[in-house]
């Protein structure tokens, strides 16, 4: 393992997680939960398979992830975060918050996966925690769906669909991202192609202050 050789918490942390792709692997496992090698490859476009293997091994040796066997009929290896690995959630949440202005300033857009909205979405706070729980479905064109569940002032996310969401937001990835990160108001997002079906009040519960 390469090391900075410094007696500093930041340097020691970067010794373990400062290599290219490492924190993005953690991002995937936080968003998706236990994942196969192919799941991680799909969420990390551009990474070489052998490099992913190396990074997973390094994270396992550092005690940040572990392997577990999926039950039949899947019968494959799953990678999951340990308690120590899940402590990086708050680190990535702050890094995501710091990077949001860079998204708004970017003239173009690279590869996108809907579950990448999990970090900024979980940073949102429901301003009406006494209201009943609701689920909001996100659909970003040709990408996988993401569910935002709002309950007791906290927003949770998971990939997939729910049968009867309180509201569904459908639109271009950049518009959905801007809406959930404060770059566009709901009105402006609709002008940019966002479609809202269902309860407007449910959507307002998860919109960031602008």
Backbone as CSV, one residue per row, in Angstrom:
resi,resn,N_x,N_y,N_z,CA_x,CA_y,CA_z,C_x,C_y,C_z
1,UNK,0.834,-1.196,0.000,0.000,0.000,0.000,0.870,1.247,0.000
2,UNK,0.544,2.155,-0.918,1.260,3.421,-0.919,0.800,4.261,0.272
3,UNK,1.729,5.022,0.827,1.391,5.816,1.996,2.046,7.184,1.919
4,UNK,1.363,8.162,2.499,1.943,9.497,2.595,3.010,9.560,3.679
5,UNK,2.990,8.607,4.599,3.980,8.588,5.657,3.843,9.733,6.634
6,UNK,2.601,10.219,6.822,2.372,11.357,7.708,1.494,10.936,8.887
7,UNK,1.823,11.437,10.077,1.034,11.145,11.266,-0.089,12.169,11.367
8,UNK,-1.097,11.975,10.491,-2.220,12.919,10.359,-3.436,12.098,9.968
9,UNK,-4.573,12.376,10.600,-5.772,11.603,10.310,-6.190,11.679,8.859
10,UNK,-6.081,12.868,8.256,-6.455,13.016,6.845,-5.535,12.182,5.964
11,UNK,-4.237,12.265,6.224,-3.276,11.493,5.434,-3.501,9.997,5.609
12,UNK,-3.749,9.559,6.849,-3.985,8.144,7.089,-5.246,7.663,6.362
13,UNK,-6.293,8.499,6.381,-7.528,8.135,5.673,-7.278,8.024,4.178
14,UNK,-6.526,8.970,3.622,-6.251,8.945,2.189,-5.330,7.793,1.807
15,UNK,-4.509,7.322,2.747,-3.732,6.116,2.485,-4.655,4.963,2.097
16,UNK,-5.844,4.905,2.725,-6.776,3.803,2.502,-7.776,4.074,1.391
17,UNK,-8.275,5.314,1.295,-9.402,5.570,0.390,-9.103,6.648,-0.639
18,UNK,-7.851,7.061,-0.759,-7.522,8.160,-1.652,-7.230,7.765,-3.082
19,UNK,-7.153,6.455,-3.369,-6.860,6.029,-4.727,-8.074,6.224,-5.631
20,UNK,-7.796,6.376,-6.926,-8.842,6.549,-7.934,-9.825,5.380,-7.872
21,UNK,-11.117,5.677,-7.926,-12.242,4.750,-7.948,-12.661,4.257,-6.562
22,UNK,-11.796,4.377,-5.553,-12.115,3.763,-4.268,-13.394,4.327,-3.659
23,UNK,-13.504,5.642,-3.556,-14.695,6.228,-2.952,-15.932,6.018,-3.815
24,UNK,-15.751,5.884,-5.121,-16.906,5.621,-5.982,-17.422,4.197,-5.782
25,UNK,-16.547,3.262,-5.459,-16.992,1.917,-5.087,-17.827,1.993,-3.813
26,UNK,-17.364,2.778,-2.857,-18.135,2.960,-1.619,-19.480,3.608,-1.930
27,UNK,-19.484,4.598,-2.833,-20.745,5.232,-3.250,-21.732,4.193,-3.764
28,UNK,-21.252,3.273,-4.609,-22.127,2.252,-5.170,-22.705,1.355,-4.084
29,UNK,-21.878,0.934,-3.148,-22.341,0.024,-2.104,-23.293,0.719,-1.138
30,UNK,-23.104,2.011,-0.910,-24.047,2.758,-0.079,-25.394,2.891,-0.772
31,UNK,-25.369,3.104,-2.077,-26.612,3.322,-2.822,-27.347,2.026,-3.119
32,UNK,-26.611,0.959,-3.410,-27.216,-0.280,-3.887,-27.320,-1.373,-2.832
33,UNK,-26.531,-1.254,-1.760,-26.471,-2.346,-0.807,-25.581,-3.462,-1.346
34,UNK,-25.701,-4.679,-0.802,-24.859,-5.787,-1.265,-24.927,-5.935,-2.774
35,UNK,-23.757,-6.009,-3.421,-23.696,-5.942,-4.883,-22.754,-6.986,-5.449
36,UNK,-23.105,-7.471,-6.631,-22.229,-8.364,-7.371,-21.139,-7.551,-8.072
37,UNK,-20.112,-8.249,-8.519,-19.057,-7.589,-9.297,-19.657,-6.907,-10.517
38,UNK,-20.606,-7.552,-11.187,-21.217,-6.956,-12.380,-22.051,-5.730,-12.035
39,UNK,-22.695,-5.713,-10.865,-23.444,-4.526,-10.437,-22.503,-3.335,-10.280
40,UNK,-21.356,-3.589,-9.678,-20.384,-2.519,-9.464,-19.811,-2.035,-10.789
41,UNK,-19.544,-2.950,-11.704,-19.040,-2.563,-13.021,-20.038,-1.659,-13.735
42,UNK,-21.329,-1.971,-13.618,-22.355,-1.159,-14.273,-22.399,0.246,-13.706
43,UNK,-22.171,0.376,-12.398,-22.211,1.688,-11.766,-20.904,2.447,-11.821
44,UNK,-19.876,1.823,-12.410,-18.555,2.448,-12.501,-18.062,2.397,-13.948
45,UNK,-18.806,3.012,-14.873,-18.397,2.955,-16.279,-16.999,3.542,-16.460
46,UNK,-16.148,2.780,-17.145,-14.780,3.232,-17.381,-13.736,2.505,-16.566
47,UNK,-14.151,1.808,-15.505,-13.167,1.105,-14.688,-12.816,-0.235,-15.345
48,UNK,-11.550,-0.579,-15.342,-11.113,-1.878,-15.855,-11.461,-2.961,-14.839
49,UNK,-11.839,-4.127,-15.331,-12.257,-5.212,-14.442,-11.158,-5.587,-13.450
50,UNK,-9.911,-5.651,-13.926,-8.821,-6.037,-13.021,-8.572,-4.961,-11.964
51,UNK,-8.785,-3.688,-12.319,-8.612,-2.620,-11.334,-9.709,-2.682,-10.280
52,UNK,-10.932,-2.995,-10.701,-12.015,-3.150,-9.734,-11.699,-4.283,-8.759
53,UNK,-11.173,-5.382,-9.284,-10.780,-6.501,-8.420,-9.733,-6.048,-7.404
54,UNK,-8.748,-5.282,-7.874,-7.690,-4.795,-6.971,-8.261,-3.881,-5.893
55,UNK,-9.132,-2.963,-6.292,-9.689,-2.028,-5.316,-10.562,-2.757,-4.296
56,UNK,-11.336,-3.729,-4.741,-12.168,-4.494,-3.806,-11.297,-5.260,-2.817
57,UNK,-10.204,-5.816,-3.292,-9.298,-6.533,-2.400,-8.699,-5.583,-1.366
58,UNK,-8.291,-4.393,-1.814,-7.706,-3.422,-0.885,-8.721,-2.972,0.158
59,UNK,-9.961,-2.748,-0.261,-10.993,-2.345,0.686,-11.306,-3.466,1.678
60,UNK,-11.262,-4.695,1.197,-11.500,-5.825,2.089,-10.362,-5.951,3.097
61,UNK,-9.137,-5.801,2.647,-7.988,-5.888,3.552,-8.016,-4.767,4.583
62,UNK,-8.582,-3.612,4.212,-8.677,-2.481,5.136,-9.856,-2.607,6.085
63,UNK,-10.681,-3.647,5.907,-11.823,-3.849,6.787,-13.018,-2.979,6.470
64,UNK,-13.091,-2.458,5.241,-14.190,-1.575,4.864,-15.306,-2.311,4.129
65,UNK,-14.987,-3.422,3.484,-16.004,-4.248,2.855,-15.762,-5.704,3.229
66,UNK,-16.764,-6.514,3.002,-16.627,-7.965,3.195,-17.390,-8.670,2.079
67,UNK,-17.027,-9.912,1.878,-17.716,-10.754,0.896,-18.726,-11.628,1.619
68,UNK,-19.838,-11.871,0.937,-20.814,-12.807,1.469,-21.451,-13.554,0.305
69,UNK,-21.893,-14.751,0.547,-22.481,-15.569,-0.504,-23.972,-15.284,-0.597
70,UNK,-24.439,-15.012,-1.816,-25.871,-14.827,-2.032,-26.557,-16.185,-1.960
71,UNK,-27.761,-16.238,-1.420,-28.473,-17.522,-1.314,-28.873,-18.036,-2.692
72,UNK,-29.065,-19.347,-2.832,-29.549,-19.911,-4.104,-30.894,-19.265,-4.467
73,UNK,-31.245,-19.162,-5.753,-30.493,-19.721,-6.890,-29.413,-18.790,-7.438
74,UNK,-29.225,-17.614,-6.828,-28.224,-16.683,-7.354,-26.823,-17.266,-7.195
75,UNK,-26.511,-17.670,-5.967,-25.247,-18.361,-5.675,-24.040,-17.644,-6.268
76,UNK,-23.865,-16.401,-5.886,-22.705,-15.642,-6.337,-22.164,-14.842,-5.166
77,UNK,-20.989,-14.268,-5.338,-20.388,-13.466,-4.276,-20.962,-12.060,-4.290
78,UNK,-21.341,-11.590,-3.122,-21.801,-10.218,-2.953,-20.786,-9.458,-2.119
79,UNK,-20.605,-8.194,-2.454,-19.749,-7.309,-1.678,-20.642,-6.355,-0.893
80,UNK,-20.327,-6.182,0.374,-21.123,-5.303,1.220,-20.204,-4.514,2.139
81,UNK,-20.650,-3.356,2.564,-19.858,-2.532,3.466,-19.918,-3.077,4.887
82,UNK,-18.816,-2.988,5.588,-18.793,-3.265,7.017,-19.290,-2.018,7.756
83,UNK,-19.438,-2.116,9.064,-19.823,-0.936,9.847,-18.814,0.190,9.648
84,UNK,-17.548,-0.165,9.621,-16.500,0.841,9.406,-16.636,1.482,8.024
85,UNK,-16.964,0.677,7.022,-17.158,1.213,5.685,-18.358,2.133,5.594
86,UNK,-19.453,1.778,6.298,-20.659,2.611,6.254,-20.446,3.964,6.929
87,UNK,-19.420,4.068,7.766,-19.120,5.367,8.376,-18.695,6.390,7.329
88,UNK,-18.332,5.933,6.135,-17.961,6.853,5.063,-19.176,7.534,4.442
89,UNK,-20.382,7.127,4.833,-21.590,7.755,4.294,-21.584,9.258,4.533
90,UNK,-21.274,9.666,5.752,-21.274,11.098,6.062,-20.174,11.831,5.301
91,UNK,-19.046,11.146,5.067,-17.959,11.754,4.288,-18.415,12.004,2.858
92,UNK,-19.036,11.010,2.247,-19.492,11.161,0.870,-20.652,12.150,0.766
93,UNK,-21.468,12.210,1.805,-22.572,13.170,1.779,-22.031,14.598,1.742
94,UNK,-21.017,14.882,2.543,-20.427,16.215,2.530,-19.682,16.485,1.218
95,UNK,-19.012,15.464,0.683,-18.323,15.622,-0.593,-19.329,15.883,-1.709
96,UNK,-20.477,15.188,-1.655,-21.534,15.419,-2.635,-22.070,16.836,-2.528
97,UNK,-22.301,17.290,-1.303,-22.811,18.656,-1.103,-21.816,19.686,-1.633
98,UNK,-20.529,19.444,-1.400,-19.490,20.361,-1.880,-19.426,20.368,-3.412
99,UNK,-19.715,19.221,-4.027,-19.607,19.116,-5.473,-20.831,19.574,-6.241
100,UNK,-21.956,19.814,-5.558,-23.182,20.212,-6.253,-22.998,21.454,-7.124
101,UNK,-22.340,22.521,-6.640,-22.151,23.688,-7.517,-21.406,23.352,-8.803
102,UNK,-20.534,22.359,-8.755,-19.804,21.965,-9.960,-20.751,21.356,-10.990
103,UNK,-21.789,20.648,-10.512,-22.791,20.116,-11.436,-23.544,21.239,-12.124
104,UNK,-23.905,22.253,-11.359,-24.685,23.353,-11.918,-23.858,24.186,-12.890
105,UNK,-22.521,24.213,-12.685,-21.653,25.001,-13.553,-21.239,24.243,-14.811
106,UNK,-21.450,22.917,-14.813,-20.971,22.102,-15.923,-21.814,22.342,-17.171
107,UNK,-21.178,22.648,-18.312,-21.943,22.897,-19.539,-22.480,21.620,-20.170
108,UNK,-21.849,20.500,-19.915,-22.271,19.232,-20.514,-22.605,18.209,-19.457
109,UNK,-22.654,16.961,-19.896,-23.000,15.898,-18.959,-22.359,14.609,-19.421
110,UNK,-21.751,13.887,-18.487,-21.151,12.596,-18.805,-22.137,11.478,-18.547
111,UNK,-21.615,10.307,-18.273,-22.446,9.149,-17.969,-23.268,9.398,-16.704
112,UNK,-24.456,8.821,-16.670,-25.358,9.049,-15.541,-26.016,7.738,-15.130
113,UNK,-26.167,7.559,-13.831,-26.970,6.485,-13.264,-27.910,7.114,-12.240
114,UNK,-29.192,6.747,-12.281,-30.162,7.375,-11.387,-29.797,7.194,-9.921
115,UNK,-29.233,6.031,-9.564,-28.936,5.805,-8.141,-27.822,6.706,-7.631
116,UNK,-27.134,7.411,-8.543,-26.148,8.390,-8.081,-26.817,9.577,-7.386
117,UNK,-28.138,9.715,-7.571,-28.875,10.768,-6.869,-29.137,10.408,-5.408
118,UNK,-28.762,9.191,-5.012,-29.046,8.766,-3.645,-28.366,9.665,-2.615
119,UNK,-27.095,10.001,-2.835,-26.386,10.837,-1.860,-27.014,12.218,-1.715
120,UNK,-27.194,12.994,-2.798,-27.841,14.298,-2.603,-29.267,14.179,-2.103
121,UNK,-29.983,13.134,-2.506,-31.367,12.983,-2.054,-31.425,12.714,-0.557
122,UNK,-30.509,11.886,-0.046,-30.524,11.585,1.388,-30.106,12.786,2.231
123,UNK,-29.484,13.771,1.600,-29.119,14.982,2.332,-30.312,15.923,2.485
124,UNK,-31.397,15.654,1.752,-32.592,16.480,1.866,-33.299,16.188,3.180
125,UNK,-33.991,17.179,3.695,-34.710,17.013,4.953,-36.184,17.313,4.732
126,UNK,-37.026,16.413,5.149,-38.463,16.632,5.082,-38.843,17.689,6.113
127,UNK,-39.435,18.765,5.629,-39.778,19.869,6.532,-41.140,19.671,7.202
128,UNK,-41.799,18.543,6.903,-43.084,18.247,7.542,-43.033,16.833,8.129
129,UNK,-42.172,16.620,9.145,-41.969,15.260,9.670,-43.201,14.644,10.304
130,UNK,-44.190,15.456,10.659,-45.393,14.886,11.276,-46.363,14.353,10.228
131,UNK,-46.112,14.650,8.951,-46.988,14.158,7.893,-46.763,12.662,7.679
132,UNK,-47.746,11.960,7.104,-47.593,10.512,6.867,-46.428,10.225,5.916
133,UNK,-45.823,9.049,6.021,-44.751,8.673,5.099,-45.260,8.643,3.658
134,UNK,-44.386,9.020,2.746,-44.733,8.959,1.327,-43.551,8.395,0.548
135,UNK,-43.850,7.848,-0.627,-42.822,7.379,-1.546,-42.949,8.155,-2.855
136,UNK,-41.813,8.606,-3.364,-41.776,9.354,-4.610,-40.902,8.591,-5.598
137,UNK,-41.444,8.353,-6.774,-40.739,7.597,-7.811,-40.006,8.542,-8.753
138,UNK,-38.718,8.267,-8.985,-37.942,9.031,-9.958,-37.677,8.168,-11.182
139,UNK,-37.891,8.755,-12.352,-37.599,8.047,-13.599,-36.834,9.000,-14.511
140,UNK,-35.574,8.670,-14.762,-34.710,9.519,-15.582,-34.515,8.893,-16.958
141,UNK,-35.524,9.022,-17.797,-35.478,8.552,-19.175,-35.064,7.082,-19.254
142,UNK,-33.929,6.761,-19.864,-33.561,5.361,-20.098,-32.805,4.737,-18.939
143,UNK,-32.733,5.386,-17.798,-32.008,4.869,-16.646,-32.931,4.078,-15.721
144,UNK,-32.300,3.407,-14.763,-33.071,2.665,-13.777,-33.844,3.624,-12.890
145,UNK,-34.916,3.133,-12.271,-35.734,3.971,-11.403,-35.152,4.038,-9.997
146,UNK,-35.519,5.097,-9.297,-35.097,5.284,-7.909,-36.308,5.711,-7.102
147,UNK,-36.418,5.171,-5.896,-37.515,5.518,-4.996,-36.981,6.367,-3.854
148,UNK,-37.653,7.485,-3.586,-37.366,8.320,-2.418,-38.487,8.098,-1.417
149,UNK,-38.127,7.606,-0.245,-39.112,7.399,0.809,-38.908,8.439,1.893
150,UNK,-39.963,9.159,2.208,-39.902,10.262,3.162,-40.653,9.854,4.413
151,UNK,-39.959,9.868,5.556,-40.579,9.367,6.779,-39.911,10.010,7.990
152,UNK,-40.706,10.637,8.840,-40.220,11.233,10.092,-39.065,12.203,9.852
153,UNK,-39.160,13.009,8.831,-38.158,14.037,8.588,-36.911,13.573,7.873
154,UNK,-36.869,12.305,7.469,-35.680,11.742,6.837,-36.042,11.187,5.465
155,UNK,-35.132,11.370,4.502,-35.330,10.842,3.152,-34.424,9.630,2.968
156,UNK,-35.015,8.489,2.619,-34.278,7.274,2.300,-34.439,6.983,0.812
157,UNK,-33.516,6.249,0.246,-33.603,5.906,-1.170,-33.320,4.422,-1.386
158,UNK,-33.859,3.898,-2.468,-33.464,2.567,-2.929,-33.830,2.441,-4.407
159,UNK,-33.022,1.701,-5.163,-33.343,1.496,-6.572,-34.631,0.687,-6.722
160,UNK,-35.302,0.862,-7.866,-36.486,0.067,-8.153,-37.744,0.907,-8.235
161,UNK,-38.874,0.224,-8.068,-40.172,0.876,-8.183,-41.063,0.505,-7.004
162,UNK,-42.073,1.327,-6.764,-43.125,1.003,-5.802,-44.457,1.010,-6.555
163,UNK,-45.415,0.276,-6.030,-46.675,0.101,-6.751,-47.509,1.377,-6.824
164,UNK,-47.598,2.092,-5.710,-48.465,3.270,-5.683,-47.725,4.448,-5.045
165,UNK,-46.789,5.074,-5.772,-46.086,6.230,-5.213,-47.029,7.414,-5.048
166,UNK,-46.714,8.254,-4.084,-47.505,9.467,-3.915,-47.327,10.398,-5.108
167,UNK,-46.139,10.347,-5.713,-45.864,11.183,-6.881,-44.767,10.520,-7.701
168,UNK,-44.749,10.842,-8.985,-43.709,10.353,-9.890,-43.109,11.541,-10.621
169,UNK,-41.778,11.607,-10.627,-41.057,12.648,-11.348,-40.307,11.991,-12.499
170,UNK,-40.578,12.436,-13.708,-39.961,11.881,-14.906,-39.331,13.018,-15.701
171,UNK,-38.102,12.806,-16.147,-37.470,13.855,-16.931,-36.037,13.550,-17.271
172,UNK,-35.386,14.467,-17.974,-33.973,14.288,-18.317,-33.116,14.213,-17.052
173,UNK,-32.055,13.417,-17.071,-31.202,13.284,-15.884,-30.709,14.614,-15.338
174,UNK,-30.284,15.505,-16.213,-29.730,16.776,-15.736,-30.797,17.614,-15.043
175,UNK,-32.035,17.537,-15.509,-33.124,18.304,-14.897,-33.472,17.731,-13.526
176,UNK,-33.580,16.398,-13.432,-33.853,15.781,-12.134,-32.746,16.089,-11.132
177,UNK,-31.507,16.019,-11.596,-30.380,16.324,-10.715,-30.444,17.765,-10.229
178,UNK,-30.711,18.694,-11.138,-30.783,20.111,-10.766,-31.928,20.363,-9.795
179,UNK,-33.051,19.697,-9.993,-34.192,19.875,-9.094,-33.860,19.422,-7.679
180,UNK,-33.221,18.253,-7.565,-32.949,17.685,-6.240,-31.750,18.316,-5.549
181,UNK,-30.956,19.089,-6.297,-29.787,19.726,-5.697,-29.925,21.250,-5.628
182,UNK,-31.110,21.768,-5.934,-31.356,23.187,-5.780,-30.971,24.050,-6.959
183,UNK,-30.615,23.438,-8.074,-30.235,24.216,-9.247,-31.409,24.738,-10.051
184,UNK,-32.572,24.100,-9.894,-33.785,24.523,-10.593,-34.957,24.474,-9.620
185,UNK,-35.850,25.427,-9.737,-37.117,25.344,-9.020,-38.004,24.326,-9.726
186,UNK,-39.058,23.904,-9.063,-39.980,22.956,-9.676,-40.586,23.551,-10.944
187,UNK,-40.948,24.808,-10.897,-41.531,25.475,-12.069,-40.539,25.474,-13.232
188,UNK,-39.291,25.848,-12.954,-38.296,25.893,-14.021,-37.958,24.497,-14.533
189,UNK,-37.957,23.513,-13.634,-37.693,22.138,-14.059,-38.777,21.644,-15.018
190,UNK,-40.013,22.022,-14.747,-41.100,21.630,-15.652,-40.945,22.300,-17.012
191,UNK,-40.444,23.505,-17.026,-40.183,24.173,-18.308,-39.063,23.473,-19.070
192,UNK,-38.175,22.783,-18.333,-37.044,22.083,-18.951,-37.358,20.621,-19.272
193,UNK,-38.627,20.228,-19.106,-39.008,18.882,-19.510,-39.406,17.937,-18.399
194,UNK,-39.399,18.390,-17.136,-39.828,17.528,-16.039,-41.332,17.306,-16.096
195,UNK,-41.757,16.067,-15.835,-43.172,15.744,-15.738,-43.480,15.255,-14.330
196,UNK,-44.494,15.838,-13.726,-44.903,15.479,-12.374,-46.285,14.857,-12.429
197,UNK,-46.415,13.666,-11.867,-47.719,13.016,-11.741,-47.935,12.691,-10.270
198,UNK,-49.124,12.997,-9.767,-49.405,12.694,-8.371,-49.478,13.934,-7.512
199,UNK,-49.105,13.787,-6.250,-49.313,14.831,-5.247,-48.180,15.861,-5.253
200,UNK,-48.535,17.084,-5.559,-47.543,18.158,-5.547,-46.972,18.378,-4.156
201,UNK,-47.820,18.286,-3.141,-47.350,18.512,-1.770,-46.305,17.477,-1.357
202,UNK,-46.432,16.243,-1.843,-45.444,15.209,-1.516,-44.089,15.577,-2.088
203,UNK,-44.070,16.102,-3.304,-42.814,16.500,-3.933,-42.197,17.682,-3.202
204,UNK,-43.007,18.617,-2.796,-42.487,19.792,-2.093,-41.784,19.419,-0.797
205,UNK,-42.149,18.294,-0.210,-41.536,17.872,1.047,-40.043,17.547,0.876
206,UNK,-39.605,17.231,-0.353,-38.204,16.824,-0.537,-37.415,17.821,-1.383
207,UNK,-38.015,18.946,-1.739,-37.270,19.917,-2.526,-36.354,20.735,-1.630
208,UNK,-35.109,20.964,-2.034,-34.176,21.745,-1.205,-34.535,23.223,-1.212
209,UNK,-34.128,23.917,-0.164,-34.270,25.371,-0.146,-33.343,25.966,-1.177
210,UNK,-33.788,26.965,-1.889,-32.971,27.594,-2.927,-32.643,29.014,-2.507
